[in-house]
Amino acid sequence: MSLNEERAHPEGWNKEKLVSRYVTEGVESAPHRSYYYAMGMTEEQIHQPLVGVATCWNEAAPCNIALSRQAQAVKKGVDGSKATPREFTTITVTDGIAMGHEGMRSSLVSREVIADSVELTMRGHCYDALVGLSGCDKSLPAMMMVMLRLNVPSVFMYGGTILPGSFRGKDVDVVNVFEAVGKHASGEFSDSDLKELECVACPSAGACGGQFTANTMACVSEAIGLALPNSAGAPAPYESRDAYAEASGAAVVELIKNGGPYPRDIVTRKSMENAAAIVAATGGSTNAALHLPAMAHEAGIEFNLFDVAEIFKKTPYIANLRPGGKYVAKDLFDVGGVGVVIKELLDHGYMHGDCITVTGKTLAENYANVTLPENQDVVFPISNPIHPTGGVVGLKGNLAPEGGIVKIAGLKELIFEGPARVFDGEQAAFDAVQNRDYEDGEVLVVRYEGAKGGPGMREMLLTTAALYGQGAGDKVALITDGRFSGGTRGFCIGHIGPEAAVGGPIGLLKNGDLIRIDAEAGTLDVKLSDEELAERRALWQPRETLYTSGALHKFAQLVGPACDGAVTHPGAQAERHTFVDL
């Protein structure tokens, strides 16, 4: 008997196969049922499968504001398929709000809190399946991570992208506003210019419009098989999203009925490679190199930064999306959505078409009827790519033994060599940029911003955007053991490991040290001998942070290296059970 047959419900619901039996069946569950009756549930609803509908709805930012509406459509789909939806929410920390100040330390930590909170809600209430709706950067990988952790029937649903703003006849987004801060500092933008831009840059609900982290991970959700085909495309305000939401609710009930496929049936080594390929082909966020290993970790799959980088190295960059290209996610949707990119990669052997998905069909079957539209320059054919290798590149060398990552999409030059100008923390670097206290040709080093040493691994968009606003974006490089926003452009290398806080080479640098970055060869080195580095390491002393208690302290004690996803628990390889089999 196959696993699917053991879990399937061919002749009506068999509660003995569902974890909700612990709260709905038998004499001992009478107290639990009394709570359900208190909420107006019928006897039929109580004895159906219980489906968790988890959203990251909040009023923190436009990324999440449309999720409550879409959750109601999901619930309609679940209910119409004779299962019982139970809606709950979790937190987000929205990077666009948290960026450029101490709040950004909470961002990566929120990924773990989201995954943990959904896990605890599912476990505590014995829900049988999960539909997860996410809108902002960390909430997308977090929701997919917990699906893999629990291994219950699951469908992921993206809340949708924002519409582009319009400023003096040009499409704009929030990154333009960040860069305008630099233009304001250099005198190119007046107070009134900045005010005019900030009022029009973000005109609707939805996540940031370029191929930043949210849209990158939305593309991943389809490519990896955890989301319905085409569900990632439509902007958040479009009511067509509600049809995909309702279909997602119905789809998760089908997964219960059929006994799968479950998340770990779907997410395999091959589908992880598919996920990395879509990031490379779209010039996606460098943060994917953090999130994909973390997702693999939840499924017990070995897939670290260097594995991601290998896929990047051999996948053509074909989607002309911001920040390296011209267009935003809405433009990709208008020419057919992420499925167009997936089909082009499938047709030319850059993706595994035989990977199973939440539809029960393979990836190739899901996108069999998709074609590359003519007379458009949003998605290029494989035969004529924007760049023959991926829009994101992994680096390694004596400055980054555990690797680093750079987005090359939009870069004119892939080699940079210059003297280091060292800053302990992002604020010091930003102050120097605002005061023009740097020279063209330098490599700005921002350290003690790693997962442990920050703590929290801050993104540096405020600093990099200010450099571009000053016209210096292609005249300096920036390296850090922290992270960059998906909206970052320029020669910016993040995730450098080991980080400074644990004595990594980046913590040993001094002003004037000569650094060479070669994104063609995939190397990052400082021109110091092993003996010189060893001498400096012997004198190095750990640096204390301000965070000696609370959630950030807890995260710093638990978090592992960035190259493995900056995870905080042992993952599937240490499991003795999965929730679905309790």
C-alpha positions as CSV (number, residue, x, y, z in Angstrom):
1,M,0.0,0.0,0.0
2,S,1.4,3.4,-1.0
3,L,1.7,6.3,1.4
4,N,-1.0,8.2,-0.5
5,E,-3.4,5.3,-0.1
6,E,-2.7,5.0,3.6
7,R,-3.6,8.7,4.0
8,A,-6.4,9.0,1.4
9,H,-10.1,9.3,2.1
10,P,-11.8,7.6,-0.9
11,E,-15.2,7.0,0.8
12,G,-15.8,10.1,3.0
13,W,-13.8,11.5,5.8
14,N,-12.0,9.0,8.1
15,K,-11.0,10.9,11.2
16,E,-8.7,8.1,12.3
17,K,-6.4,9.4,9.6
18,L,-6.5,13.0,10.7
19,V,-4.9,14.8,13.6
20,S,-8.1,16.7,14.3
21,R,-9.5,13.6,15.8
22,Y,-7.8,14.6,19.1
23,V,-10.2,17.6,19.4
24,T,-13.4,16.5,17.6
25,E,-14.0,12.8,18.2
26,G,-15.0,10.7,21.2
27,V,-16.3,11.3,24.6
28,E,-13.0,12.9,25.7
29,S,-13.4,15.6,23.1
30,A,-16.7,16.9,24.5
31,P,-15.1,19.9,26.1
32,H,-13.3,20.8,22.9
33,R,-16.5,20.5,20.9
34,S,-18.3,22.8,23.3
35,Y,-15.9,25.5,22.2
36,Y,-16.7,24.9,18.6
37,Y,-20.4,25.1,19.2
38,A,-19.7,28.4,21.0
39,M,-18.4,29.8,17.7
40,G,-21.5,28.7,15.8
41,M,-20.1,25.6,14.2
42,T,-22.4,22.8,13.2
43,E,-21.9,19.1,14.0
44,E,-21.1,18.5,10.4
45,Q,-18.4,21.2,10.4
46,I,-16.9,19.8,13.6
47,H,-16.4,16.3,12.2
48,Q,-15.0,17.5,8.8
49,P,-11.2,18.1,8.4
50,L,-10.1,21.3,10.1
51,V,-8.0,23.5,7.7
52,G,-5.9,26.2,9.1
53,V,-6.0,29.4,7.0
54,A,-3.0,31.4,8.2
55,T,-2.5,35.0,7.1
56,C,0.0,37.7,7.8
57,W,-2.7,40.4,7.6
58,N,-1.9,43.6,9.5
59,E,-1.9,47.3,9.1
60,A,1.9,47.8,9.2
61,A,2.3,48.2,5.5
62,P,0.5,47.8,2.1
63,C,2.1,44.4,1.6
64,N,-0.3,42.7,3.9
65,I,-3.4,44.8,3.9
66,A,-5.2,42.8,1.2
67,L,-4.6,39.4,2.9
68,S,-7.8,39.4,5.0
69,R,-10.0,39.8,1.9
70,Q,-8.2,36.9,0.2
71,A,-8.4,34.7,3.3
72,Q,-12.2,34.9,3.1
73,A,-12.0,33.6,-0.5
74,V,-9.8,30.7,0.7
75,K,-12.3,29.9,3.4
76,K,-15.1,29.8,0.8
77,G,-13.0,27.3,-1.2
78,V,-12.4,25.1,1.8
79,D,-16.0,25.2,2.9
80,G,-17.3,24.5,-0.6
81,S,-15.2,21.3,-0.6
82,K,-16.8,20.0,2.6
83,A,-14.0,20.9,5.0
84,T,-13.9,23.4,7.8
85,P,-11.7,26.5,7.6
86,R,-10.2,28.0,10.7
87,E,-8.6,31.4,10.1
88,F,-5.7,32.8,12.2
89,T,-3.1,35.5,11.8
90,T,0.6,35.9,12.6
91,I,3.0,38.7,12.6
92,T,5.2,40.3,10.0
93,V,8.0,42.8,10.2
94,T,7.8,44.8,7.0
95,D,11.2,45.7,5.6
96,G,10.1,48.9,3.9
97,I,9.1,50.3,7.3
98,A,11.9,48.7,9.3
99,M,14.7,49.7,6.8
100,G,17.5,52.0,7.8
101,H,17.1,52.0,11.6
102,E,17.3,49.6,14.5
103,G,13.9,48.1,13.6
104,M,15.6,46.2,10.7
105,R,17.2,43.9,13.2
106,S,13.8,42.4,13.7
107,S,13.2,41.5,10.1
108,L,15.1,38.1,9.7
109,V,14.1,37.2,13.2
110,S,10.4,37.6,12.2
111,R,10.9,34.7,9.6
112,E,11.5,32.3,12.5
113,V,8.7,33.8,14.7
114,I,6.2,33.5,11.8
115,A,7.2,29.9,11.1
116,D,7.2,29.0,14.9
117,S,3.8,30.7,15.5
118,V,2.1,29.0,12.7
119,E,3.6,25.6,13.8
120,L,2.4,26.2,17.3
121,T,-1.1,27.2,16.2
122,M,-1.4,24.1,14.0
123,R,-0.1,21.8,16.7
124,G,-2.0,23.3,19.5
125,H,-5.4,23.1,17.7
126,C,-4.7,19.9,15.7
127,Y,-5.5,21.3,12.3
128,D,-5.3,18.8,9.4
129,A,-4.1,21.1,6.6
130,L,-2.8,24.6,5.9
131,V,-3.3,27.3,3.4
132,G,-0.8,30.1,4.1
133,L,-1.2,33.6,2.7
134,S,1.8,35.9,2.8
135,G,2.5,39.4,1.5
136,C,5.9,40.7,2.7
137,D,9.5,39.6,2.4
138,K,10.1,37.2,5.3
139,S,6.6,36.0,5.5
140,L,6.8,34.1,2.2
141,P,9.7,31.8,3.1
142,A,8.4,31.5,6.6
143,M,5.1,30.2,5.5
144,M,6.7,27.7,3.1
145,M,9.2,26.7,5.8
146,V,6.4,25.8,8.3
147,M,4.6,23.8,5.6
148,L,7.7,21.7,5.2
149,R,8.2,21.5,8.9
150,L,4.7,20.2,9.6
151,N,4.3,18.2,6.4
152,V,0.5,18.6,6.4
153,P,-1.4,19.0,3.2
154,S,-0.5,22.6,2.3
155,V,-1.0,25.3,-0.4
156,F,0.8,28.6,-0.4
157,M,-0.8,31.8,-1.7
158,Y,1.0,35.1,-2.4
159,G,-1.0,38.2,-1.5
160,G,0.1,40.0,-4.7
161,T,2.4,42.8,-5.8
162,I,1.7,46.6,-5.5
163,L,0.8,48.6,-8.6
164,P,3.6,51.0,-9.9
165,G,3.4,54.6,-9.0
166,S,3.8,57.4,-11.5
167,F,6.1,60.4,-11.0
168,R,6.5,63.0,-13.7
169,G,5.6,60.5,-16.4
170,K,7.7,57.6,-15.2
171,D,6.8,54.4,-13.2
172,V,8.3,54.4,-9.7
173,D,8.3,52.3,-6.6
174,V,9.6,52.5,-3.0
175,V,13.2,52.0,-4.1
176,N,13.0,55.3,-6.0
177,V,12.0,57.0,-2.8
178,F,15.0,55.4,-0.9
179,E,17.3,56.6,-3.7
180,A,15.7,60.0,-3.6
181,V,17.0,60.4,0.0
182,G,20.5,60.3,-1.5
183,K,19.5,62.8,-4.2
184,H,18.1,65.1,-1.5
185,A,21.4,64.8,0.4
186,S,23.4,65.8,-2.8
187,G,21.1,68.7,-3.6
188,E,19.6,67.1,-6.7
189,F,16.1,66.8,-5.0
190,S,14.4,69.6,-3.1
191,D,12.1,69.1,-0.1
192,S,9.1,69.5,-2.4
193,D,10.5,67.0,-4.9
194,L,10.9,64.4,-2.3
195,K,7.4,65.1,-0.9
196,E,5.9,64.8,-4.3
197,L,7.6,61.5,-4.9
198,E,6.8,59.9,-1.6
199,C,3.1,60.7,-2.0
200,V,2.7,58.8,-5.3
201,A,5.3,56.0,-5.2
202,C,3.1,53.4,-3.6
203,P,-0.5,53.8,-4.9
204,S,-2.1,50.5,-3.8
205,A,-2.1,47.4,-1.6
206,G,0.6,44.9,-2.3
207,A,4.3,44.0,-1.8
208,C,7.1,46.1,-3.4
209,G,6.8,46.0,-7.1
210,G,10.2,45.1,-8.4
211,Q,11.9,41.7,-8.4
212,F,12.7,42.3,-4.7
213,T,12.4,39.6,-2.0
214,A,8.6,39.3,-2.0
215,N,8.2,38.9,-5.7
216,T,11.3,36.7,-5.9
217,M,9.9,34.2,-3.3
218,A,6.4,34.4,-5.0
219,C,8.1,33.1,-8.2
220,V,9.7,30.4,-6.1
221,S,6.4,29.3,-4.7
222,E,5.2,28.4,-8.2
223,A,8.5,27.0,-9.4
224,I,8.9,24.8,-6.3
225,G,5.4,23.5,-6.6
226,L,3.8,24.7,-3.4
227,A,1.4,27.3,-5.0
228,L,-1.2,26.9,-7.8
229,P,0.0,27.8,-11.3
230,N,-0.4,31.5,-12.0
231,S,-1.4,32.4,-8.5
232,A,1.6,34.6,-7.9
233,G,1.0,37.0,-10.7
234,A,-2.0,39.3,-10.3
235,P,-1.4,42.5,-8.3
236,A,-2.9,42.6,-4.9
237,P,-5.8,45.0,-5.7
238,Y,-7.1,42.8,-8.6
239,E,-10.2,40.8,-7.6
240,S,-9.0,38.0,-9.8
241,R,-6.7,37.1,-6.9
242,D,-9.8,36.0,-5.0
243,A,-10.5,33.3,-7.6
244,Y,-7.0,31.9,-7.0
245,A,-7.5,32.1,-3.3
246,E,-10.8,30.2,-3.5
247,A,-9.1,27.6,-5.8
248,S,-6.3,27.3,-3.2
249,G,-8.8,26.5,-0.5
250,A,-10.4,23.8,-2.7
251,A,-7.0,22.4,-3.7
252,V,-5.9,21.8,-0.1
253,V,-9.0,19.8,0.5
254,E,-8.2,17.7,-2.5
255,L,-4.8,17.0,-1.1
256,I,-6.4,15.7,2.1
257,K,-8.8,13.5,0.1
258,N,-6.0,12.1,-2.1
259,G,-3.5,11.6,0.7
260,G,-1.1,14.1,-0.9
261,P,1.1,15.1,-2.4
262,Y,2.4,16.5,0.9
263,P,5.0,19.3,1.1
264,R,7.9,16.9,1.4
265,D,6.7,14.9,-1.5
266,I,6.8,18.2,-3.5
267,V,10.0,19.8,-2.2
268,T,12.9,17.6,-3.2
269,R,16.4,18.3,-4.2
270,K,15.3,18.7,-7.8
271,S,12.5,21.2,-7.0
272,M,15.0,23.2,-4.8
273,E,17.1,23.4,-8.0
274,N,14.0,24.7,-9.8
275,A,13.5,27.3,-7.2
276,A,17.1,28.5,-7.5
277,A,16.7,28.6,-11.3
278,I,13.7,30.9,-11.2
279,V,15.6,33.3,-8.9
280,A,18.6,33.4,-11.3
281,A,16.4,33.8,-14.4
282,T,14.5,36.7,-13.0
283,G,17.5,38.5,-11.4
284,G,15.8,37.9,-8.0
285,S,16.8,39.0,-4.5
286,T,20.0,37.8,-3.0
287,N,17.9,37.0,0.1
288,A,16.8,33.9,-1.8
289,A,20.2,32.4,-1.1
290,L,19.3,32.7,2.6
291,H,15.7,31.4,2.4
292,L,16.1,28.5,0.0
293,P,18.7,26.7,2.3
294,A,16.3,27.4,5.2
295,M,13.4,25.8,3.4
296,A,15.6,22.8,2.4
297,H,16.6,22.5,6.1
298,E,13.0,22.1,7.1
299,A,12.7,19.1,4.7
300,G,16.0,17.5,5.6
301,I,17.6,18.3,2.2
302,E,21.2,19.4,1.9
303,F,21.1,22.6,-0.1
304,N,23.3,25.5,1.1
305,L,24.5,28.8,-0.4
306,F,27.1,27.0,-2.6
307,D,24.4,24.7,-4.1
308,V,22.2,27.7,-4.8
309,A,25.2,29.4,-6.4
310,E,25.9,26.5,-8.7
311,I,22.4,26.8,-10.2
312,F,22.8,30.5,-10.5
313,K,26.1,30.0,-12.4
314,K,24.4,28.0,-15.2
315,T,21.0,29.5,-15.5
316,P,20.5,32.4,-18.0
317,Y,19.1,35.7,-16.8
318,I,16.0,36.4,-19.0
319,A,13.5,38.5,-17.1
320,N,14.0,42.3,-17.4
321,L,12.8,43.2,-14.0
322,R,13.8,45.9,-11.5
323,P,16.1,46.8,-9.9
324,G,18.5,45.6,-12.5
325,G,16.0,45.8,-15.4
326,K,13.2,48.0,-16.6
327,Y,9.9,46.4,-15.4
328,V,7.9,45.5,-12.3
329,A,5.9,42.5,-11.3
330,K,2.7,43.9,-12.9
331,D,4.5,44.0,-16.2
332,L,5.5,40.4,-15.9
333,F,1.9,39.5,-15.1
334,D,0.7,41.4,-18.2
335,V,2.8,39.2,-20.5
336,G,1.7,36.0,-18.8
337,G,3.2,35.9,-15.4
338,V,6.0,33.7,-13.9
339,G,4.7,30.8,-15.9
340,V,6.3,32.3,-19.0
341,V,9.7,32.3,-17.4
342,I,9.1,28.7,-16.0
343,K,8.1,27.4,-19.5
344,E,11.1,29.0,-21.2
345,L,13.4,27.4,-18.6
346,L,11.6,24.0,-18.9
347,D,11.7,24.0,-22.7
348,H,15.5,24.5,-22.7
349,G,16.4,22.0,-19.9
350,Y,17.1,24.5,-17.1
351,M,14.3,23.1,-14.9
352,H,13.2,19.6,-13.9
353,G,9.7,19.2,-15.4
354,D,9.0,15.9,-13.6
355,C,8.7,17.4,-10.2
356,I,5.2,16.9,-8.6
357,T,3.2,20.0,-7.5
358,V,0.2,20.8,-5.3
359,T,-2.1,20.2,-8.3
360,G,-1.1,16.6,-8.3
361,K,0.4,17.2,-11.7
362,T,4.1,17.8,-12.6
363,L,5.6,21.2,-13.2
364,A,5.8,20.5,-16.9
365,E,2.1,19.5,-17.0
366,N,1.1,22.7,-15.1
367,Y,2.7,25.0,-17.7
368,A,2.3,22.8,-20.9
369,N,0.1,25.4,-22.7
370,V,2.2,28.5,-21.9
371,T,4.0,30.3,-24.7
372,L,6.5,33.1,-24.8
373,P,4.7,36.2,-26.1
374,E,6.2,38.0,-29.1
375,N,6.8,41.8,-29.4
376,Q,7.7,42.3,-25.7
377,D,11.0,42.9,-23.8
378,V,9.9,41.8,-20.3
379,V,10.9,38.1,-20.8
380,F,13.7,37.4,-23.2
381,P,14.1,34.0,-25.0
382,I,16.8,31.6,-23.8
383,S,18.3,32.0,-27.3
384,N,18.9,35.7,-26.6
385,P,19.2,36.1,-22.8
386,I,20.0,39.4,-21.0
387,H,23.0,37.6,-19.6
388,P,24.1,34.0,-20.2
389,T,24.4,33.3,-16.4
390,G,22.1,34.1,-13.6
391,G,21.3,37.5,-12.2
392,V,22.7,36.5,-8.8
393,V,26.2,35.0,-8.2
394,G,27.8,33.3,-5.3
395,L,31.4,34.3,-4.2
396,K,34.1,32.5,-2.2
397,G,37.6,33.4,-1.2
398,N,39.9,34.2,1.8
399,L,37.6,37.0,2.8
400,A,34.5,34.8,2.6
401,P,35.3,31.1,3.3
402,E,31.6,30.4,3.9
403,G,30.6,32.4,0.9
404,G,28.9,35.6,-0.1
405,I,26.3,36.6,-2.6
406,V,25.9,39.5,-5.2
407,K,23.2,40.5,-7.6
408,I,24.9,41.1,-11.0
409,A,21.7,42.0,-12.9
410,G,22.2,45.5,-14.3
411,L,26.0,45.6,-13.5
412,K,28.2,46.9,-16.3
413,E,31.4,45.6,-14.8
414,L,31.8,42.3,-12.9
415,I,35.3,42.9,-11.4
416,F,36.1,45.5,-8.7
417,E,39.3,46.1,-6.8
418,G,40.0,48.8,-4.3
419,P,41.1,49.8,-0.8
420,A,38.8,49.0,2.2
421,R,37.1,51.7,4.2
422,V,35.8,49.9,7.3
423,F,32.7,50.6,9.3
424,D,31.5,48.8,12.4
425,G,27.7,48.8,11.8
426,E,25.4,50.2,9.1
427,Q,24.8,53.6,10.9
428,A,28.4,54.5,10.7
429,A,28.5,53.7,7.0
430,F,25.3,55.6,6.3
431,D,26.5,58.7,8.1
432,A,29.7,58.6,6.1
433,V,27.8,58.3,2.8
434,Q,25.5,61.1,3.8
435,N,28.5,63.3,4.5
436,R,30.3,62.1,1.3
437,D,33.1,60.7,3.6
438,Y,34.3,58.2,1.0
439,E,36.3,58.1,-2.2
440,D,35.4,56.7,-5.6
441,G,37.1,53.3,-6.1
442,E,36.8,52.3,-2.4
443,V,35.3,49.1,-1.0
444,L,33.0,50.1,1.8
445,V,33.0,47.3,4.5
446,V,30.1,47.2,6.8
447,R,30.6,44.5,9.5
448,Y,29.1,43.3,12.8
449,E,25.8,43.2,11.0
450,G,25.5,39.4,10.7
451,A,22.8,37.2,12.1
452,K,24.7,36.8,15.4
453,G,26.6,40.0,15.6
454,G,24.0,42.5,14.6
455,P,22.1,40.7,15.8
456,G,19.5,40.1,13.1
457,M,21.4,40.6,9.8
458,R,20.1,44.0,8.7
459,E,19.5,45.0,5.1
460,M,21.4,47.9,3.8
461,L,19.0,49.5,1.3
462,L,19.1,52.9,2.9
463,T,22.9,53.1,2.4
464,T,23.1,51.6,-1.1
465,A,20.2,53.7,-2.3
466,A,21.9,56.8,-0.9
467,L,25.0,55.9,-2.9
468,Y,23.0,55.7,-6.1
469,G,21.2,58.9,-5.3
470,Q,24.6,60.6,-5.1
471,G,25.6,59.1,-8.4
472,A,28.2,56.9,-6.8
473,G,26.4,53.5,-7.1
474,D,28.8,52.2,-9.8
475,K,31.9,54.0,-8.4
476,V,32.3,52.1,-5.1
477,A,31.6,48.6,-3.9
478,L,30.1,47.6,-0.6
479,I,30.6,44.3,1.3
480,T,28.9,43.2,4.5
481,D,28.2,40.2,6.7
482,G,24.6,41.6,6.8
483,R,22.1,41.5,4.0
484,F,20.9,43.6,1.1
485,S,17.3,44.4,0.1
486,G,16.0,42.8,-3.0
487,G,15.8,46.4,-4.2
488,T,19.5,47.0,-3.8
489,R,21.5,47.6,-7.0
490,G,25.2,48.1,-7.5
491,F,28.3,46.1,-6.6
492,C,27.0,45.0,-3.2
493,I,28.1,41.7,-1.6
494,G,26.2,40.4,1.4
495,H,26.0,37.3,3.6
496,I,29.8,37.2,4.0
497,G,30.7,34.4,6.3
498,P,32.0,33.6,8.8
499,E,30.6,36.9,10.1
500,A,32.7,39.4,12.1
501,A,31.1,38.5,15.4
502,V,32.6,35.0,15.3
503,G,36.0,36.1,14.2
504,G,35.5,35.8,10.4
505,P,38.0,37.5,8.1
506,I,35.7,40.5,7.5
507,G,36.2,41.3,11.2
508,L,40.0,41.5,10.7
509,L,40.1,44.1,8.0
510,K,41.7,47.5,8.3
511,N,41.3,50.7,6.3
512,G,43.4,50.5,3.2
513,D,43.5,46.7,2.8
514,L,43.2,45.8,-0.9
515,I,40.0,43.9,-1.7
516,R,39.3,42.2,-5.0
517,I,35.8,41.2,-6.1
518,D,35.5,39.0,-9.2
519,A,31.9,38.1,-10.0
520,E,33.0,36.4,-13.2
521,A,35.3,33.9,-11.4
522,G,33.1,33.9,-8.2
523,T,35.8,35.1,-5.9
524,L,36.1,37.6,-3.0
525,D,39.6,38.1,-1.6
526,V,41.7,40.4,0.5
527,K,45.3,40.8,-0.4
528,L,46.7,39.5,2.9
529,S,48.6,36.4,3.5
530,D,47.4,33.6,5.7
531,E,50.1,34.5,8.2
532,E,48.9,38.2,8.3
533,L,45.3,37.1,8.8
534,A,46.4,34.7,11.6
535,E,48.3,37.5,13.4
536,R,45.3,39.7,13.3
537,R,43.0,37.0,14.5
538,A,45.1,36.4,17.5
539,L,44.6,40.0,18.5
540,W,40.8,40.1,17.7
541,Q,38.3,40.5,20.5
542,P,34.6,39.8,20.4
543,R,32.3,42.8,20.2
544,E,29.3,43.2,22.5
545,T,25.9,44.1,21.1
546,L,23.2,46.3,22.7
547,Y,20.8,43.3,22.7
548,T,21.5,41.2,25.8
549,S,17.9,40.1,26.4
550,G,14.7,39.6,24.6
551,A,13.9,38.1,21.2
552,L,17.0,39.4,19.4
553,H,19.3,38.0,22.1
554,K,17.5,34.7,21.9
555,F,17.9,34.6,18.1
556,A,21.6,35.4,18.3
557,Q,22.2,32.5,20.7
558,L,20.4,30.0,18.4
559,V,21.2,31.2,14.8
560,G,23.6,29.3,12.6
561,P,25.7,30.5,9.6
562,A,24.1,32.4,6.7
563,C,25.4,29.9,4.2
564,D,23.1,27.3,5.7
565,G,20.1,29.7,5.8
566,A,20.6,31.3,9.3
567,V,18.4,28.7,10.8
568,T,17.6,28.3,14.5
569,H,16.8,24.6,15.1
570,P,18.2,21.3,13.9
571,G,15.6,20.7,11.2
572,A,14.1,17.6,9.7
573,Q,17.3,15.6,10.0
574,A,17.0,15.6,13.8
575,E,13.2,14.8,13.8
576,R,11.7,11.8,15.6
577,H,8.2,12.5,14.3
578,T,6.3,14.8,11.9
579,F,3.1,16.5,13.1
580,V,0.9,14.9,10.4
581,D,1.8,11.4,11.7
582,L,1.0,12.0,15.4
